[in-house]
Each structure stands twice: as structure tokens, then as C-alpha cells.
């Protein structure tokens, strides 16, 4: 199936080049919620994971690190896919405090000195200047996340102890009247705003007493790392995710909010909460508040990417297309997530830039090549460009994918299957969506989406979308696009 899609996407988009749209949107149809990284598949395993470590690929263009760097050298693609290093609350939190999570090929010449004689998989913790601090070897071919967490924790505690000593020394020297020596001791502590914000804040207060003003703000809270409390928070979050997958959204909201109260410095509960408000509950005022809260705190790259995408989606619906586009572009620059790539594909296809549309569609496939929602998403473009048979095959194979109901409806509408399209739209609005606030927005987007041009004047379609909120402009001429939530 993937081969068919890959072969057809480019030709599908080329055939859309005759259209010259002046209006852009990215709307409903699934793929959101579950923290913004769940894709279109809502199936649940025995123990769904919550904390996704924002591993970024190493490149020669990478600039100097702001803090520590944790390198992971996987043994193979299969090991990368199955490794416990992909999910960790500890590593996720540290990544928001200037510990870069970097995945790299052990064969890279510039990194050979870090790997040495070790056989991948192996993890190496380095200082900002690139010098190795510690190395975690595999055991029987497996690199365990607990071992990596332990090595990072040990280094952080050692550094924190050294800062405590400098802080105490600085205070003692200040009490003894040696201001110059006190300042010399306190300034290095105050400079650790990223790795140790709490210590830096304390040192800055002492420096202020000595007449030295340190520029910069400090977070109100620092993350909870104690194993027992951390495990409790993760369990609450997992329970929240299970509730969300089971469509018990109010229970999920309570659990995500509880986890946030347990650790106000942890951006992950806010990430899930913001997506819940945006995607499932339709309370966009709360979603905007939560997403902006993430952007105003030390946060991991995934949390920031989801927040930027969510704000971009909302901004586009509110009619500020270029501002929304900029937020989407910031999202994938922060960290690549499939939903943001799909929305960028929608935007550029609706603007007539088919090269960019194809580029972002392929990017989504690269991230989640087995996600059936990606297949359905691409099939909408196939249907629009005359590849009806191929599009219908994908639609029929994924007919039971509830979160993709909107895009499935788009396929059937464009291939002349009116009743099936209406049935799937009804399923999207009244089975998949649970709240009127969301329905109103997505009914409006259906009314202006060119994939439903064949139904635009149909009395059944107008009745089905009668709850539209009226926020988006009606298109002035034909637009070809898909909807992506």
C-alpha cells in the first residue's frame, strides 16, 4: 500500500496545479489529541506510553551545546524502534533543562572519539565542549533506559553539589565583608539558569544584595525528579491517556490536571491537556492559555512543537492565515510531528504551491510510515486528481478508522459516492466528535472545503452542517485541499 501511495502522491499534486487558490485552511478529521503525537490510530496497547523523549538526529551543522549532551548510538533501526530509551519522564524533563538528546550513527567520523572501542548500542554523556563525561555500555546487546537515567542523574547531582558549595562559600564571604570574592563565587552559579534554575535564582538574589543585577527571568517551579513521586505522576498521566483513548474526555481532563498540580514544572501534562481542549473539547480559549503556558516555561521540544502547532491551527481557523502558517513552521523547526507536517501540506496545497505540499506530505510519511491516517490523508489528494480507484481502495481498507471519518468522506465525495460521503461526515460530527464546540468549527470547515464542492448546495449536506460557527470565509473560487485536525 505504501508503494502505491508514494508513487501517486507526486502525480496527484501535479494535477492540482491548474487550481489557483486564494484561501487556506486546515481543519477536522482526526490525528489530534493524545498529546499531539498519537497520529490517526487510536488503538491502545496494554501500557500506553506518555513521555516521549525528544531525540534529535545529529548533524555536522549542529551549533555548540547550551548545556550537556546525551548521545545515543543505536545498533540498528530495529533497536531504535524498540528501545526503552524512546520513553522516559526523567530524560524528557532533563531535555527541557538544557540536556540535548542526540541520536547519531556510531560510524560518523566526528563522533568516533566518543564511541571509541564500544560496540553499539551505547550512550555517551558529554560536556558542552564535547568532552566525554560518562559512557553507558549495553548489556547483552541492549541499552536500558534505567542505566542511562542513572548516569545522567549522577552527573546532575554532582554538579548540583558543586554549585551548593559555591553558593555557601559566596554567602559566607559576603557575610565576612569580602564582596569581590563573594561575587566571584556566586556569578558562576547564577549563570546556570538553564541546567539549574533554582540554584541560579538563589545566587542571583545574593548578588543583588551585593549590588550586582543579574539579567533574566527564572521559572517559578523546578521539576520533580524523586523516583517515587515521578512514578506516581507518570501513573496518573497514563491513566489520563487511557481515559482519553476510551473517549472519557472529562475524566482525562481531571487526571491531566491532577498530574499538572503534582508537578507544575512538568510540561507534559500541559501538552496533553492543551490537546484535549483543542481537539476533543473544543475549548480553544483554554487551549490557547495552556499552549502559551508551555511556551513560557522551560519545556522539552515535543511539548513546544505541539503547543506551536495547536496555536497555529487555532490561528488559521480565526482567519490569520500567515500568522498560523508561521506557527506551524516554528512547530516543525522545534521538533517534527506528523500532524504539523500534514497541516503544512494542506496549507501549501490550498495556496497552490504543490512542491511544498508534496514535500510536507512525504515528511509525514517518513515520520509515521505505517500510520493508516497518513494513507487516508494522501488518498484525498489522489481522489482530487483523478486517481479514484486507488483512493477508494485505501478508503475501503481503512473504512473503520473513526478518527479519519472526515477525510474518508472527502474521498467518497470526490469520487461520486454521495450517500457514503454524507454517512461518514455524520459519523465524524456525531460519533467521533463529542462536543458541539468542536462540531461547529468542523462543520464550518466542511462548508468551505473544496473536497465537498459536489455537495455544497445539497440540502442534506446543508442540514448536516447547519451548526457551522461561521468563522471562516467562504472560498471565492475552487480550492483543492484536505482537512487535518
N, C-alpha and C positions, 0 to 999 in steps of 0.2 A: 504493500500500500504506500509506503513512504517513497518508493521509486516512482510510482505514478504521480504522486503529489509534486515531488521535486522536478520532474520533467515538465509538468504542466503549469506550475506557478508562473514561470517567466513568460510563457506564451499567453497565459491568461491576462497578465498585466499589460502586455504589449497591445493586446486587442482593446484595452480600455483607453488607449491613448487618444482616440477620437473625441473623448469626452473632455471638456474643459471646465471643471467645477470651480465655483467661487465660494463654496461654503464647506466647512469641515465639522465633523462630529465624531465622537467615539462613545458608543452607548452601551446598551444592555446585552445580555446573552450568556453570562457565566464566566468563570475563570477568576472571579474575585473572592474576597473573603478568606478565611483560614490563614490570616496573617499576610495575605498578598502574594504568597509564593506557592499556593496549592495547585494552581492550574485548573483545568476544567474537570478533572476527575475527583469526585468526592468520596471515593471508596475509602474505607477505613481499615487499617491493619489492627493487630491486637494491641499494639502500643504506639500510637501515632507520636511522631517527634515534634517538638515545639521550637527548640533553639537551633537555628541553622547558622553554623559558623561561616562568616563571610570570607571564605578563602578566595584570594585573587591570584591570577596567574602572574608569574614573574616575567618581566620584560627588561631588556637592556636599557630601555628608556625610563625605567623607574628612578625617581629622584631620591635624594637622601632621606632616610627614615627620620620621623619626628621622635620616635621612641624605640622600643625594642622591636625586633623582627623575629617571628617564629616561622621557620621554613619547614615545609613538609615535602619530602621527596617520595612520592608513591612508587611502588614497584611496577604497577601496571594500571591500565584504565579500569580493569575489573576490581582491583584493590581500592582505587579511588571511589568507585561506585558503592562499594560495600563497607568501607572503613567507618569505624566508630568516631573518627576524627571529624566527620561531617556534622555531627550534632553534639553540642556541649554548651551548657549555660556558662561555665567558667570561661571558656575560650571566647564565647560571644561577648561577654561583658568586658573582658580584657581588650578585645578588639576596639571597643569604644573608648578605651583609655590609652590610646597610642601604642598598642602592641599590634603591629601589622601581621595579618595572617596570610602567608605567601606560599603558594603551591608551585613547585618547579620540577623540571626534569633534572635528574642527577647527572645527566651527561652534558649539561651546559658547562662549557669551559670556564666561565667566570665564577661558577659555583663549586667547582671541583674541590677547592681547598676546604670547603665546609663539609662536603661528603667524605673526603679522604678515602680510607680503605673500607668504609662501612658499606654494607650491602642494603639497598632499599628494600622495604620502606624504612625511612629514618627521618627523625625530626631534629632540627638544629635551632637553638635559640641564640640570636646574635645581638650585639650592642648596635646603637645607631651607626657607628662607623664600619659595621660589617664584621667585626671580630667576633669569633665564636665564644659563647659563654658556657653552653652545655649542649650535650647531644643525647638523644634518646634512641637507642637501638631497638630493632624489632626482636620479638621472641617467637621462634618457630615460624618466621615469615609474616608475623602480624605485629602491627604497631598499635598499642592500646591507648585510647584517649586518656585513661586514668594516669598512665605513666607520663604523658605529655603535660597534663594538667598539674601533676605533682612537681615536675621540673620547673614549670613557669611560676607556680605558687612559691616555690622555694626561693627563686631569684627575686621575686617581688617582695617577699618578706625580708630577705637580706638587705635589699635596697631601702626598704621602709625603716628597718632598724638603724641603718646608717644615717638616714635623714633625721630620725628621732634623736640620735646622738648629737648631730649638728644643731638641731633645734634647741636641745637642752644646753649645749655649750654656748650658743648665741644668747640665750636668755640669761645664763649665768654671767657672761661677760657684760651684758647690758646692765645687770644689777650691780656689777663691780665698777661701773663707770667707764668701761673701755668700749665706747661706742663704735669706733672703727673696726675693732676685732669682732664685735657682735654683728655688725653689718656684713663683714666678710663671711661669717658663718651662716647667716640667715639667707643671704641672697641666692646661693645655690639651691636651697630648699624651696624658696619662693619661685624659682624658675621651673620647678617640676609640676607645673599646672596641669599637664596632661596625664602623666603617669600617676601622680599622687596629689590630686587637687585638694584633699583635706589638709595634708601637711603644708602644701603651698599656701593655702589660705591662712593657716595659723602663723606661718613665717611672715606673711605679708602684714598681718596685724602687728606683729612685733616690730617690723621695720617701720611701720607707720608711727609707732611710738618714738622711734629714733629719728623721725623726720624724713624718712625715705618712702615715697609713694610708689607702690608697685602698680603698673597699669594692667588692666584686665579684670574680667569677672570670674567668679568661681561658682560651681554648681551648689545648689542648696543641700544636696544629698550625695552620698557615695554608695556604691553598690554593696549588697550583702554577699559575701563570699563564704561565710561559715558553712561547712558541709551540711549540717543538719537543717539549717534554715533554707539553704539553697535547694535542697531536695524537696522540702515542703512547698516552696514556691513553684518548682517545676511540676510537682504533682497537681497543684491547683491549676496551673496552666494546661496541663494535659487533660484534666477533667473538663476545663472550659472548651478545649478543642473538640473533645468527644461530643460535648453538648451541641456545639456549633454544627458539626458534621451530621448530627441527628436532627438538625433543624430546630433545636430548642434554643433559640437565639437569646431569649431573656435570661435563661439560666447561664448561657455562655457569657453574657454581659456581666452578670453578678460575679462570676468566677474570675474573669479577666480583671475586673475592678478590684476584687479581693487581692489578687496577685500584685497589682499595682500598689495597693496600700501596704503590702508586706515589704515591698522594696520600691520606693518612689524613684530610685535612680536607675532602675532596670527598664530600658525602652521596649523590650519585647512584649510585655503585657499591653502597653500602649499601642504597639503595632497591630496586635490582634484586635484590640478594642476599636481603634480607628477604622480598620477594615470592616468590622462588624457594623459600625454605624453607617459607613459609606455604602457598603454593598448590600447588606441584608435588611437593616432597619430604616435606611433612607433618611436618617437624621444627619444631614450634611453640616449643620451648624456645629454639632458635637464632633463630627468627624474632622472638620477644619481645626477646631480647638485642639484636639488630640494630636493631629498631624503636626501642627505648629509647635506643640509642646515637645514633640520628638526632635524637631529641628533646632529647638532652643536649648537642648541638653546634650551632654556627651552621649553619643549613640553609635551603635555599630552601623556599618554601611548598608546592610539589608534593611534595617529599620528606617534609615534615612531615605533609601530608594523607594520603599513602599509609601512613605509619607509624601514624598515629592510626586509620585505617580498619582496618589489619591487626590492631592490638591490640584494636579493638572487636569484630571478627569472632571472634577467639580468645576474648575475654572472654565473649561471648554463648554460644559453644559450651560454655564452662566453667560456664554456669548463672547468671552475674551479668548479668542482662538489662539492668537500669537503668544499670549502670556501662558496659556495652558500648554502649548507646544513647548515653550522654553522649560517649563517644569518637567514635562515628560523627558526632554533631552537631558536635563540635570539628573533625573532618576537613573537612566541607564549609564550615565557617566559615573555616578556614585557606585552603583552595583547593578549588573544586568539581571533583570527579571523578565520572564516571558510575557507577562501581561502588559508591561510597559512597551516592549517591542511590538506587540500586536497592535496596541493603540497608536503607536507611531506609524505603523504600516497603514492603518485606517486613515490617519490624518493625511499622509502624503499621497495616498491613492485618491482621496477626495479632493486634493489640491492639484491632481494631475501629474505629480512627479512620480512616475511609475518605477523609475530606477530606485528611488529611495524606498518606495513601498515594497518592492521585491526584496531589497536589502534587509529591511526590518522583519519581513515575514520569514526570511531564511534564518535570521538571528534567533527568532523564537523557536524555530525547529531545532537549531543547534543546541539550545538550552534544554529543551524537552522533546526529543525526537519521538518518544513513544506516547506523548500526551494526545489522546484522541481529540481533545478540543482544538489542538493545533491543526489537525487534519480537517475538521469541520470548518474551521476558520478559513483555511485555504480553499476549501471546496466552494465557498460562497463566491470567490473570485472566479473560480472555474466556471460556475454556472453563469456568471455575468458575461463571460467572454465566449460562450457558445459550447463549452465542454460539458453539456448537460448530462450525458451518460456517466462520465467519470464522477461528476459531482453527486449524482443521485446514488451511485454505488457507495460512496463514502457516507452519505446521509443515511442510507438504509442500514449500513453496517453499524452506525452509531445512533440509531433511532431512539434508543432507550437512555441516552445521555441527557438527563434532565437539565443540567446547567447550560447545555448547548442548544436548548429549545429555540431560542431566538434565531440563531444562525441556521439551524436546521429549517426553520420556517422560511428564512430568506432563500435557501436553496430551492425549496419546493415552489415558492412564489415565482422565482425567476425561470423555472422550468415548466410553468403552466399547470401546476398542481394546486389549484386554489384552495380546495377544501382541506387538504393536508396542511397547507401553509397556515390557514386560519386555526386549525386544531392545535398546531404546535405553538402558535402565538398565544392562544388561550391557555395552553399548558404552561407557557413561560410566565404569563402575567398572573395566573391564579393558582398554579401549583408550585412552581419554583419560587416565585416572589411571594412573600407572606404579608407584606405591609403596603398600604396604599401610597405612602410617601415614595416608595420605590417604583410602584406601578405607574404613578403619574408621570414620573420622569421618563420611564422607558416607553410608555405609550406615546409620549410626545416625540421621542426619538424615532419610533416606528413610523409615525406620521410623516416625518421629513426624510426618511431614509429611502434612497432611490431603489434599493433592492425590493421595495414593496410598491413600486410605481404601478404595477399591474393591478394593485388592489386599492390604490389611493382613493378612488371615487366609489368603491364598492360599499354598499350600505352595511353589510356585515362587518367589514373591516372598520368602518367609521364607528359603528356601535361598539365594537370590541375595544377600540382605543378612545372611547368617549371621556375617559378620566384623565386625558393628557393635560399636563400642567401649563402648556402654552409658553414655556420659557424660551424654546429655540425658535429661530426664524424658519419659515417655510423656504425651501430652496427655490431660487429664481429660474433655474433650468436643471436639466437632468444631472444627477450625481450618481456615481457608482461607488459604493462603499459597503463596508460591513459594520456590524456593531460588536463592541467588545467591552465587557464590564470588568 
